[in-house]
Amino acid sequence: MNYVRTAFIDVLGGLRCYEIWTMLAWMEIKQRYRRSVLGPFWLTLSAAIMIFSMGPLYSTLFGQHLNDYFLYLATSIIVWQLISTMINDSCQAFIGAEGFIKQCSLPLSVYVLRIVYKNIIIFLHNFIVIVIVAIFFPPQIEITIILFIVALIIIAINALWVGLLIGLICARFRDVTQIVASIVGLAFFVTPIMWKAEMLGSKSWLINLNPIYHFIQIMRAPIIGGAIDAKNWVASALITIIGYAVTFILFGKFKNRVAYWV
Amino acid sequence: MGLITMSTIIAENMAIEFPIYGANSRSFKNAALQAVTGGVISKGVSDKVVIKALEGINFNWKSGDRIGLVGHNGCGKTTLLRALTGAYVPTGGTLEIKGTVSSMLSISLGMEGDATGIENIYLRGTLLGINKSELKRFAEEVIEFSELGDYIYMPMRTYSSGMMMRIAFGISTAVSADIVLMDEWLSVGDAEFAEKAELRLQKLVSNAKILVIASHNSGLIDKMCNRVIHLEHGKVISDKYTK
């Protein structure tokens, strides 16, 4: 129980330092795109190019109507980029902040919150692609569309525990970074991003075992005007609870070791 | 001086041990293997070495103490200073610090070469915990001190190392604290600026309740400190008041 308390205090302290992580996140974005004309919109542009070239191709391959497939693909890819980059960045959460960790006693969650915040900013830039596609292929707009904001918050909340856990493990075991990268690479293909869960036919229940599917689904369904399935929301909530339980125990236990590991 | 404003640093049987992982034991495979093989082959795969950087450290520092840490390279001075910043939590015993801490150990921490001088001042100010409302005043003060003129609107990578140090020094010495930590005395800039910097640092140090400085310069220790702690192989071998 003491571990959970330690972890909780760290996270609370981290949230309170919002001025620090918001600033660090903006600095990182600015630094990457300094002297480039489009800035962070480069990511938006590359996502747009990917979607606009893959849309017609894959709708033909999968025999889908371009009308609904295009928005499905656009939303899927943008949400996937948010989730996958957060997971991949998490590996470097503490290793990359070595200089800070060894010199000052900020709560460690600051370095994870910075990653979460940075990726949400980039996501909001990319969201423009979804809006543009929706203008060309308008979905049925239902009141449930506002659920996507709730979904974004749930994803951000989960990104925090994922970041703390993966950041911690990667600081101790350096080759986990490679393992995470290959799992995330594989997840792109086994998660319904380019394809739809229904296409699996009688085996489509299998997809429920994929945790990323639920998070993509709670975000995607409200945007494309699809049916809202309680199953995805319950699964996401369960993953949140279990994730935090495991993370808080491990993070609370090993938090003080991170400065020695990085 | 009342009890409330008293600053103290108390260590009880404090130890700091660094695990040194070779490429081998950092791998997840070996840790997993070790777990399943029940330690039979653990001798071969685990090359974990523990360095006892500090061991059995006991002290009780209070307001008014001007502590000089002396000892050979690798005796644990810097590790002790880092522990005092709160970055390293002791692996054994306790370390209790009462009072705000200002660290001069790495004054250019978090500086971004591609960002302008002024952006860096804001970044560092935020890291030091300065409120948004006070940041502007903080920045103005640092800018005035560093005398960089319009250069502060330029990216830091265009600065000479002397200019970079002026800003870093200006930031680190702008906020007073109860406890000041230093690894050797800081001296920056050309002759004229160095004099100004010296005064600023002196002022910061004299305002502090506790000063902890590690140095190889015995003249400096004589001048600045009233209590000298001699470390050797991670242990305190002498601790005495000199004044």
HADDOCK unambig.tbl for C-alpha pairs under 7 A between the chains (distance, minus, plus):
assign (segid A and resid 19 and name CA) (segid B and resid 126 and name CA) 6.76 0.50 0.50
assign (segid A and resid 20 and name CA) (segid B and resid 126 and name CA) 5.87 0.50 0.50
assign (segid A and resid 20 and name CA) (segid B and resid 127 and name CA) 6.05 0.50 0.50
assign (segid A and resid 23 and name CA) (segid B and resid 123 and name CA) 7.00 0.50 0.50
assign (segid A and resid 31 and name CA) (segid B and resid 114 and name CA) 6.43 0.50 0.50
assign (segid A and resid 101 and name CA) (segid B and resid 87 and name CA) 6.26 0.50 0.50
assign (segid A and resid 102 and name CA) (segid B and resid 87 and name CA) 5.36 0.50 0.50
assign (segid A and resid 103 and name CA) (segid B and resid 82 and name CA) 6.69 0.50 0.50
assign (segid A and resid 103 and name CA) (segid B and resid 85 and name CA) 6.96 0.50 0.50
assign (segid A and resid 103 and name CA) (segid B and resid 87 and name CA) 5.75 0.50 0.50
assign (segid A and resid 104 and name CA) (segid B and resid 85 and name CA) 5.99 0.50 0.50
assign (segid A and resid 104 and name CA) (segid B and resid 86 and name CA) 6.41 0.50 0.50
assign (segid A and resid 104 and name CA) (segid B and resid 87 and name CA) 5.12 0.50 0.50
assign (segid A and resid 105 and name CA) (segid B and resid 85 and name CA) 6.66 0.50 0.50
assign (segid A and resid 105 and name CA) (segid B and resid 86 and name CA) 4.99 0.50 0.50
assign (segid A and resid 105 and name CA) (segid B and resid 87 and name CA) 4.74 0.50 0.50
assign (segid A and resid 172 and name CA) (segid B and resid 26 and name CA) 6.42 0.50 0.50
assign (segid A and resid 173 and name CA) (segid B and resid 26 and name CA) 4.68 0.50 0.50
assign (segid A and resid 173 and name CA) (segid B and resid 27 and name CA) 5.35 0.50 0.50
assign (segid A and resid 173 and name CA) (segid B and resid 28 and name CA) 5.57 0.50 0.50
assign (segid A and resid 174 and name CA) (segid B and resid 26 and name CA) 5.89 0.50 0.50
assign (segid A and resid 174 and name CA) (segid B and resid 27 and name CA) 6.34 0.50 0.50
assign (segid A and resid 175 and name CA) (segid B and resid 27 and name CA) 5.80 0.50 0.50
assign (segid A and resid 175 and name CA) (segid B and resid 28 and name CA) 6.65 0.50 0.50
assign (segid A and resid 176 and name CA) (segid B and resid 28 and name CA) 6.80 0.50 0.50
assign (segid A and resid 256 and name CA) (segid B and resid 89 and name CA) 5.96 0.50 0.50
assign (segid A and resid 259 and name CA) (segid B and resid 87 and name CA) 6.66 0.50 0.50
assign (segid A and resid 259 and name CA) (segid B and resid 88 and name CA) 6.10 0.50 0.50
assign (segid A and resid 260 and name CA) (segid B and resid 18 and name CA) 6.20 0.50 0.50
